[in-house]
Amino acid sequence: MRILIVGAGATGGAFGTLLQEAGRDVTYLLRPTRAARLRRDGLRFISPEGDRTNQVQTLVAGEPATPFDLVIVAVKAYALDAALEDLRPY
């Protein structure tokens, strides 16, 4: 199952980390600067069970990708319209 998560803040990052660690194929749809930072540094996840940093797959709006089976939209309300527009091709 291919999963696309729109946004990699606290909510998107938590869902994505747990899904990735459970063996799922997770990709994040992000703005260019955030995507570049995560590609370089990975996604840091802080939890009571322990902190960790995982390498993640990222996608910037407009980049080609094969279809996803599940999309999780995890952005703040004020960013929702732009996020849905970025999501339209996928």
Summary of the structure (lengths in Angstrom):
residues: 90
radius of gyration: 12.4
end to end distance: 14.9
largest distance: 37.2
contacts: 243
relative contact order: 0.28
helix: 37%
strand: 28%
